[in-house]
C-alpha cells in the first residue's frame, strides 16, 4: 500500500509491503464505540468525534505506515476524500475494478 502526502509543498510517497490485520481491528473497535454512543444519544458530541477521528488518523500513521509521517503531516497534506479512500483501502483492501456481475449486461450498460 502507498500514500501520497503533500509535505512542505512537495509530494512525498510512503509505502508499506503489507497492511497488518490490526488496522481492521482498530477500525472496528472505533466503529463499535460510535454505535454504543448512538444507542444512547441522537448524535456524537463534537469532542468525541474529534477523538474518534484522531484514532482513525492514527490507524494510518501508526498501525499501517509505522510513523513514517506524522498525524499533522497527514491532516495538512491530503484531502478528506483521499484520506477516506486510503483508510478504506487499509481496512477493507483495495478494490481495483467493479465486479463484472455488478455492471449488468450489454443492454443494461447503455
C-alpha positions in Angstrom: 0.0 0.0 0.0 1.1 3.5 -0.6 0.0 7.0 0.2 1.0 10.4 -1.3 1.2 13.3 1.1 2.0 16.9 0.3 4.7 18.0 2.8 6.3 21.4 2.6 5.0 21.8 -0.9 6.4 18.6 -2.2 4.5 15.3 -2.9 6.0 12.5 -0.9 5.1 8.9 -1.3 5.2 6.4 1.6 4.8 2.7 1.1 4.4 -0.5 3.2 4.6 -4.0 1.8 1.7 -5.3 4.0 -1.1 -3.8 5.9 -1.4 -5.5 9.3 -4.8 -7.0 10.2 -4.6 -4.9 13.4 -5.7 -1.9 11.2 -9.1 -3.5 10.6 -9.5 -4.5 14.2 -8.8 -0.9 15.4 -11.3 0.4 12.9 -14.0 -2.0 14.0 -13.3 -1.0 17.7 -13.8 2.6 16.8 -17.0 1.8 14.9 -18.3 -0.2 17.9 -17.8 2.8 20.2 -19.6 5.0 17.8 -22.5 2.6 17.7 -22.6 2.5 21.5 -22.7 6.3 21.7 -25.5 6.5 19.1 -27.6 4.0 21.0 -27.7 6.4 23.9 -27.7 9.7 22.0 -29.1 11.2 18.8 -25.6 12.3 17.7 -21.9 12.1 18.7 -20.6 15.2 20.6 -18.0 17.2 18.7 -15.3 16.5 21.2 -15.9 12.7 20.9 -16.0 12.9 17.1 -12.5 14.6 17.2 -11.2 11.9 19.5 -12.6 9.1 17.2 -11.2 10.8 14.1 -7.8 11.1 15.7 -7.9 7.4 16.4 -8.7 6.7 12.7 -5.9 9.0 11.6 -3.5 7.0 13.9 -4.6 3.8 12.2 -2.8 5.1 9.0 0.0 6.9 10.8 1.0 4.3 13.4 -0.5 1.0 12.6 -0.2 0.9 8.8 2.7 3.2 8.0 4.7 2.8 11.3 5.2 6.5 11.9 6.8 7.3 8.5 5.0 10.6 8.8 3.1 12.5 11.5 -0.6 12.9 12.0 -0.2 16.6 11.4 1.6 16.0 8.1 -1.2 13.7 7.1 -4.0 16.1 8.0 -2.3 19.0 6.3 -1.2 17.1 3.2 -4.3 15.2 2.0 -7.9 15.9 1.2 -10.8 14.4 3.2 -11.8 12.2 0.3 -8.3 10.9 -0.2 -8.0 10.2 3.5 -11.2 8.2 3.4 -10.1 6.3 0.3 -6.8 5.4 2.0 -8.3 4.4 5.3 -10.8 2.2 3.4 -8.0 0.6 1.4 -6.1 -0.1 4.6 -9.1 -1.5 6.4 -11.0 -3.3 3.7 -8.5 -3.8 0.9 -8.1 -2.1 -2.4 -10.9 -2.5 -4.9 -9.3 -2.5 -8.3 -12.3 -2.7 -10.6 -16.0 -3.2 -10.3 -17.1 -6.8 -10.3 -18.4 -7.6 -13.8 -21.6 -9.0 -12.3 -22.4 -5.6 -10.9 -22.1 -3.9 -14.2 -25.1 -5.6 -15.8 -25.3 -7.0 -19.3 -24.7 -5.0 -22.5 -28.3 -3.9 -22.7 -28.1 -2.6 -19.1 -24.9 -0.6 -19.6 -26.5 1.9 -22.0 
